[in-house]
Amino acid sequence: MIKINIDRFGEFEFEDGITIKEIIQALEGEGKKVKNVVGGVLNDEIIDIHTPIKQSGNLRFLIPKDKESLEILRHSLAHIMAQALKELYGTDKVHLGIGPTTDVGFFYDVEVEGKRLTEEDLPVIEEKMKEIIKRDCPIERQELPREEALQLFENMKEIYKVDLIRHDIPETAPISIYKQCDFVDLCRGPHIPSTGKAPTSFKLFSIAGAYWKGKETNPMLQRIYGVAFWTEKELKKYLNMLEEAKKRDHRKIGKELELFIIDENVGGGLALWLPKGAIIRNEIENDWRNEHIKRGYQLVYTPHVGKEQLWQTSGHVNFYRENMFPEMQIEEEGYFVKPMNCPFHVEIYKSRQRSYKELPIKLAELGTVYRYERSGVLHGLMRVRGFTQDDAHIICREDQVEDEIRKVLEFAIETLKNYGFNEFEVYLSTRPEKSVGDDRMWEVATDALRKAIESVGLEYDIDEGGGAFYGPKIDVKIKDAIGRMWQCSTIQFDFNLPERFDMYYIGEDNQRHRPYMVHRAVFGSIERFIGVLIEHYAGQLPLWLSPVQAKIIPIADAHLPYAKEVEQKLREAGIRVETDERNERMNKKIRDAELQKIPYMLVVGDKEWQTGTVSVRTKKKGNVGVFTIDEFIDRAKKLIKEKSLEL
């Protein structure tokens, strides 16, 4: 017997292997009302109504309004799509790979013999899915012996399912299948009770290539993506966000505003910063340096390459090799371009003996690293092969850990708010099953991370076992203007490198002690953060970051001498300014300046010349008044100094 504590209903004893479906029947037999249940959460694990429960614990029923129920819905829609494909293109012709959920929907990797699916096929597949939903086929779970499951999928010519059973499912793990109508799939679940429980508030939106199991030596399948919600309102909101995201695409805006290019003659995933983009980057990097120096960090520079032995010691050659560019030979010695800055910072720390009195030592670098990414995943500035990490490593004593982590988190949140981000999701990832470091170090580190989050007043989720093998971590995600979350700041303990490199300091007892080492990044990478900024602001960056902060617009050619005089005064005051000298109408010049996302437009004509003033416009407010040149300079410099997000 097992004991199940059911939320809102109390504790019950049941036979081992009971399902939620059977529990509901038992409750209803006692006159209790249970409605709209699509699954449950048992001891923090999402299960469906068919999953055998074999352990005692806490159970909460899921209904469509519960966030976790989307996992069940989206997983089921992946199966409904797979069934639709088989009915449309032939049961023996469609071979299924994997069909997991995503943050907003689902996808399925498929192979259709004799046909290459295109986006024109998606509406047809959607209609077939709606037809299957209307049939309201019961969804049933069944466990099979390994050999019987292999025989079943071999008979169905599901070569990829056979591959999964043979090579990916452990010998001791149960093999479950799910059936709906005549459709059968290998799956762990969870799923809704029947196809009719699925709403039609879903949409298939793209098709991409995907190597089986992500390996280039395997067959190329087609990945069909869909989004799904319980209501049409939620779906419409998401689709509107997608449309807005297209308008804000940093690749499109970057080209229009001449910020950066990625030239295939140079190489995929390697950005070239154009002069205007370089200004944005320079402002961010200068601000980063100044803020770090104020907080006691020491800036360092390290090479772009290092000897193979360095990466052997760090463990990268053995554990990270597939993400590194190929080895190069220099005077018969192997070298790698660096995928990370950490080993260099360790060597700087070890350049001389350290005393406990020197700690904490905070080494910071805007260090460009290089990682091999497949061409199919490269995406503008968001996913590149060469990028600059705003990297820092804090090396400290145990009694300093808690205070240093709090300072880092406060620094990260303050910085992100300065750039206009005010909503965050914070995750604390704890020790996985396989890890290095002793129990005490993990306990101290995890507790320090938890206390830091709580002291800053942030809500957070715990990702149990989600830490790296070498230490627990905090991840901070930021929400942009259209509601998307972006991974940004990371605070990561490392118990691995101090051991591998034999890092130590001399304590008060004159003995060697192992320091704690923390990796941390505020932005993550400069490239990606600028990409996020561009999309967050739709290219209309704050004044202090704008490549051109003011555009002077003479009403006629006759006013050009005064325009150039104004330009010179602004330039001497440190304001980035241009004059539109084209022989165009004033309204066109204003419109073009707005399209170039220039914060201020300064219109000058006879009146302004005579009075030594400028007529100031912004895109958002239109005319904001007439100012003397000095008044405008003072106004602009104040906003720039304050890093104001408003004009």
N, C-alpha and C positions, 0 to 999 in steps of 0.2 A: 504493500500500500504506500501511497505518497500523499503528502499533505499540500494542498494548494490554497493559498490565501488569495481570494478573488476580490479585487477592488470593488467596494460598495456592497459586496455580498457576504463577506466573512470567510472563515476557514472551513475547508471540507477535506474529507479523505476520499481518495479515488483509487481504482485499480491502476497499476503501472501500465502506461501505454494509452491512457484515455486521451481523447482529442477535445478541442474546444467545441466542436459540433456536438459531441456527446455530453459535455458539461452543460451546454445550453439546454439540451433536451432534459437533463436531470433537473436543472433549475426551473424550467418551465413546468415540469411535472410537479414541482412544489408550489406552483402558482406565482412564481416570480416572472416579471416582465423583462425580456432581453430582446432588444430590437436593433436591426441594421448592423449587426456585427460582421465585419469582414476579415477579422483576424485578431491577434492578440500580442501582447508583449509579456514574455515569460522571463523573469530574471534578466531584464534588459535586452533580450533577444526577440526580434520580431518573428512570429510564427503565424501560419494560417490555421484555418479551422480543422484541417485534416492531419496536421503534424502530431504524431504520437508524443505525449508528454511522459517522460521517463524519470523525472526528478521532482522533488518537492521544491516549492518556491512561491514567488508572488506573481500573480497573473492579472493583467489589465486588459479588458476587451477593447478592441479598436473599432471605431465607427468612422465614416468618411470625414468627419470634421477634425479628426486627430491627424496631426502632421505625419506620424509614422505610417498611417494607412496608405499614403501615396506610394511608399515602397511596394506594397502589395499590389496596388492598382497598376503601377507602371510595369512591374514584372509580368503581370497577367496580360497586359496589352502587347508586350513583346511576343508572348506566345500566340495571342490572337493574330498578330501580324504574320508570324511564321505560318500559322494555319492558312491565312489568306493567301500567302505566296504559294503554298503547295496546291491549293485549290485553283489558283489562277494559272500556274505554269507547270503543274504536274507533280504528283507526289514523288515519283522516282527521279524527277529532273531537278528538284530543289534540295540542296544539301545544307543542313544547318550547322553553324559553328556555335558561337556563344551569344546569349541575349540578355545582358545585365541591365540594371537600371542606371540612370544618371541623376544628377542633382535636380533636373527638371523633367526627365522623361525616361527614355530607354533607347537601346539600339539592338540590332541583331546583325551578326555577320553571316552572310549567306553566299551560296554559289548556285547560280541557275544555269544549268547546261544549255548551251546554244543561244543564250540571251545575255546581253549586257543591259542591266536596268538603268534607266535614266530618270531624271526628276519628273519627266512627263508621265511616267508610270505611277507616281505616288498617289494622285487622286483616285486612280483605279483600285489601288491596293487599299486605300482608305475606305472606299465604298464597300469592298468585300469584307473588311473588318467590321463595319457597321452592320452588315448582313449577319455575320457570325454572332455579334452581340445580340441582335434581335432574336436569334434562335434560342438564346438562353441555355446553352449547353452546360450541364453540371461539370464542374472541374473536380477530378478525383485524383487522389494520391495513392501510389502503390509502391511497395519496396520489393525488389527482386534480388535473387542470388546473382552473384557477379557473372557467372557463365550464361545464365538465362538472359541477363541484360545485354551481354555481348552478342548473343545469338539474335536477339530481337532487333538490335540496331544494324547488325550485319545484313539481316534479311531486308531491312528497310533501306539499305544502301546509304546509311548515314555514316559515312567514313570518318567524319570529324568527331561524332559522338563516340564511335568505337575508339578513336585515338585518345579521347578524354578518359574513357573507362580504363584503357590499358596503361596509360602513362601518367594520369593526373589524379585519379581518385585512389586514395590509399586502400590497400588490401582489406583493412579492417573496417573501413567506412561503409555505411549502408548505401545502397544504390537505389535511388527513388526515381520514379517516372510520374508524369502528370498526364492525364487524359482529358480531352474535351471534344465532344462529338467523336469523329473518327481520328482526331489528331492525337499523336503521342509524342512526348518530348522527355529527354533526360533532364532532370532538374531537381534542385534541393528545395525549391519554393522560396518564399511563400506566394500563395495565389488567393484570389478572391473565390467565393464559393461557386460561382457560375459565371459564364461570359455575360449573362444578362445583367449582372451587378456592375458592369463597366459602363460608365457614361460615354457619350460620343464627343466629349470635350477633349479631343486629342487632335494632333496634326503631325503628319510626316513631313519633314522639311528639308532633308538633304540626304545625299548618298556620297560616300567616300570609299576609297580603296583601303583595305586593311589586310596585312599579311596574317595568315593563320598563326596564332600565338605570338604575333609581333615579330616573327623572324623572317628576314628577307629571303632565306632559302626555302621557305614554305610557300604554298600556293597563295595567290592574291584573291581574297574574297571581296564582297561588297558589303559595306556597313551602312545600313539604313537607320537614320536617326528619326526619333519622334519625340514630341513633347506631350505631356498629359497632365490634366488636373481633374478634380471632381466636378467643377462647375465651368460653364461657358464663360462666366465673368472672369474667372482666374485665367482661363486660356486666352481670352481676348486681351487681358492686361499684359500677359507675357508676350503675346505676338506683337502688341504695340511697342513693348520694350525692345523687341528684336528689330523692329523698323527704326526705332530711335537709335539703336546701337549701330545700324548700318550708316546712318547719317554721321555718327560720331567716330566711325572707324579711323583709328589713328594713322593707318596707312594712307587712306584717302586724304585726310586733313594734312598729314605730313607732306604729301606731294603738292597739294594746293598752296600751302604756306611756305614751301621750300625749306623744310626743316631737316629732312634726312632722306637718303636713298639707300636701297640695297641693290647693288649692281652685280649681275651674274658674272661679269668679267672679273669682279673681285672675289665673289663666292657667296653662296646662299648663307643667310644668317649672320652676315658681317656688315654692320651698318656703317655708312659714310655720313658723317654729320656735316651738313651744309652750314654756311655762316650763321644763319638765323637760328638753326637748331643748336649750334655750338654755344650761342649766347644763353639759351635756356639752360643747357647743361652746365655751363660755366657758373651761372648764378646759383644753381642748386649745389654744385660742388663747393663753391666758396662758402656758402651758408653752412654746409655740412662741416667743412674744416673749422670754421669759426666756432660753431657750437660744440664741437668735440674738444677743441683746445680749452674752451671755458670750463669744461667738465673734467679736465685733468687727463685727457687722452694724449698719448704721444704719437705723432704722425710718423709713419715709416714708408719706405718704398722698397719693393722687392722685384726681382727679375721676372720676365715672362716665361723663362725656361729653367729647369733644374735637372740635375743628374738623376739617372735611373735609381741610384742607391737611396736618394732622398725619398722617392716615391715607394721604394721597397720598404723602407723603415716605417713610413706613415701607413702602409697597408693599401695604398691606392692601386698599386700594380696588381695585387691579388684580388681586391674586392671592387675596384672601380674601373678596371681596364677598358671595358666596353664603352665607357663614356669619355675616354681619353683619346686624343688624336694619336696617330701612330708615332712610334719612337723614331728619333732621328739620331744619326751617328755623327759625333764631333770628335775628331782625333781618336777614333776607335773606342770612344766611350758613348754610352747611350744617354740621351736626354729626352725629356718630355716637355711640351708646353704645359703650363700649369692649369689644372682643372680647379684648383683651390689655392688660397693664400696661406692656409693654416701652417703647413710645415715650415715655411719661411719665417713666420712669426715665432714659431717655437725656436728656431735656430737663433733668432735675434735675442730671445729671452736667455738662451743658453750661451750667449757670446761671452758671458762672465758669470762668476758665482753671485747668487742673489741672497740677500738677507731678508728675514721676516719683516724688518723695518721698511723695506722698499715696497712691500706689497700693500695694496694691489698695484700691479703694473697693467696699464691699458694701452695696447698697441692698436692703432687704427690705420687703415689704408683704403684708398679708392683703387683697388687692385683689379686689373683686367684679367679675366680667366677665359679659358677656351674649353668647350666641351663638345664632344661629337653628338650631334642631334641628327636624326634622319630627316631628309628633305621634306618628307610628308608632314612633319609636325612643326616646321618653321613657320612663324607667323609675325611678320613685321618686327617690332621691337619687343614683342611679348615673349617670343621663343626664338632665341638666336644661338649662334655658335660661339660668338665672342661677346662678352659682356663684363661690365665693371661692377663688382660687388662693393657696397659700402660696408666693408668688413672691419670688424674689431674683435680682439681677443682679450679677455680680462683674466689675468692670472692672480689668484688671491688665496688667502688662508681661509680655513673653515669658519673662523669667527667673523669673517668679512662677507661671506657669501650672501646672506640674507639682505644686507644693506645694499650691496652692489647690484643685485638683481632688481630690487625696488627702484634704484636709480635708473637702471637701463629701461625698465618698463615705463617709468614716468617720462624719460627722455623720448622714447618712441612715441608715446601717445601725444605728448606736447608737440613734437615735430609734425606728426601727421595732421593734427588739428590746425597747425599753422598753414598747411597746404590745402585746407578746406575740407578735411574729412573728419566727421564728427560721430559716425556710427561704426561700431566695431563688433567683431565676433572674436572671442578669445578662447583658445583651446590649450589645455594642459595635457600633454602626452606623457604617460607613465611607463614604467619598466616593462619591456617585452620579455617573453620566456627566455630567449637567448640574449645574453648581455654580458658585458665586462664590467669590472668594478665591484667592490665589496658592498654588502648590504647597507653598511653605515653611510657610505658615500651617496648611494641612491636615496636613502632616507633623508639625509641632510639637503641634498640638491632638490628633491621633489618638494620637500616642505618649504624650502626657500622660494621656489617658484610659486607655490600656492599662496604663501603669505604675501608675496609681492603683488599678485593679482588682487587679492582681497584688500590690501592696504591702499591700492590705487582706486578702489571702489568699482571694479569692473565685474560684470557677470561673466561666467566662463563655463565651458563644458569640459568634462574629463574624458580624454580618449585613453581608456584603459589598455595598457600594453602597446600603445601607439608610438612610444618613444623610439629613438634610434638605439641600436645595440650598445652604443657607447655613452648614453646619457638621456635624461628626461629633457623636455623642452616646452616652451611656450610659443604658439603661433598666433599672430594677430592678423585678422582679415579686416579690410576696410570696405565700406559700402560707398559706391559712387552715386552720381546724381540720378541715375536711372535704376538704382536698386541692385546692381550687381556687386557681388563680393569678390575681392581680390586679395590673395595671399600677399602679405607684405612683411612685417617685422617678424624676426625669429630670434629667440633666446635659447641657446642649446648648450647644455653641459656636455663635456667630453672627458670621459675617464680613460679613453683609449690612447690618445696621443701622449699625455703625460707619462704613461707607462712605456709606450713604444720608444719614446725619445729620452726616457729616464730623466724627466724634469724634476728638479728639487729646489728647495731653498733651505738656508741654514736658520733653524729656529732659535728661540731664546735659550734652549738647552744645548746649543752648539751642535745639534744633530741634524741630519738630513731629514726633510719632510716633503711629501708629495703635495704640490699645490692643486687647487681646484682650477679648472680651465673652462671658460665660457666663451663660445662663439656667439656673436650677435650681429645682426644687420637691422637697420631701421627701415631702409627702402627695399632691401632684397637685392635689387640690381638697379643701377641708374637708368639703363635702357628701358627696362620694363616699367619702372615708376614713371618715367616721362611719357611712355605710351598710355599708362593709366590716367595721368594728368590731362593729356590731350583729349582723351575720351570723356573724362569727368567734366571738363570745361567746354567740350565741343570745340576746342581750339581757341576759345576766348579766355586766354590765360590771365591771371592777375597782373596788375600793372608792373610789379617788380620783376616778373618773369618774362614779360612780353619782349620779343626781339626788337620791335619798334614800338616805343611807348607813346609817341605822338607823331602825327602826320600833319604837316602844314599845307594848307590848301589855299593858294592865291586865287581870288575870284577871276582875275584876268592876268594876262602876261605883264601888264603894267605894274602889277603888285608884286612881281617876283623879287625885286631888290629888297623890299621890306620883309618878304617871306624868308629870304636868305639871312637877313639881319636877325630875325627871330630865331632861326635855326641855329645860328652861331651862338647866341646867348644860351639857348637850351643845352646845346652840346657842351659848352663850357661849364654848365651847372651839373653835368653828368647824366643828362637825360638822353636816351636813345631816340633820335629824331630824324625824319626825312622830310624833304619838300617835294610835293608833286608838281613837277615842272612841265607836265604834258599840256599840249594845246587841246584841252578837253573842257566840257562844260563843268561847272562847279558841282552840280548834282551827281554827275557821273564819278567825279573824283571822290566825293563823299561815299557813294555806294561802293566803289572799289576799295576804299579804306576799310569800310565795314566788312566786306568780304575777306579782307586780309586780317580781320580780327584785331585791328589796331585800337587800343583803348581810347586815345584822345585824337580828335580831329580839330585842328586850330584853323579856322577860316579867317583870312585877312583880306581886306579891301580898302577903299579910300578912307572910310570912317576909322578903321582900326589903325591905319598908318598915321592918320592925323593925331590920334589920341594915344598912340603907343600901346595899344591893347591887342588882344586876340579874342575872337568869338569861339567859345569852347563848345564842342559837341561830343556826345558819346552815343554809341549805338542804342543802348538801353534807354537812356533818358532824353535823347535828342539834344536840343539847345540847353546848356546848363548855365549860361551867362557870359558876360564880357568881363575879362580880367586884364589887368596890366600884365606885362611879361613877368615882372618879378612876383606878382601875386600867383600867377599860374605855376611858376617854378617852385615857390614855397609850398603850394598845395601838392604838387606832384612829388616833391622830395619827401614831404611828410608821409604820404601814402606809401612811397617806396620803402622808406625807413621802417615803417610799421608793418610792412608786408601785408598791407590791407587787401582784402578780397573784394572790396567795393571801391567805386570811383567817386 
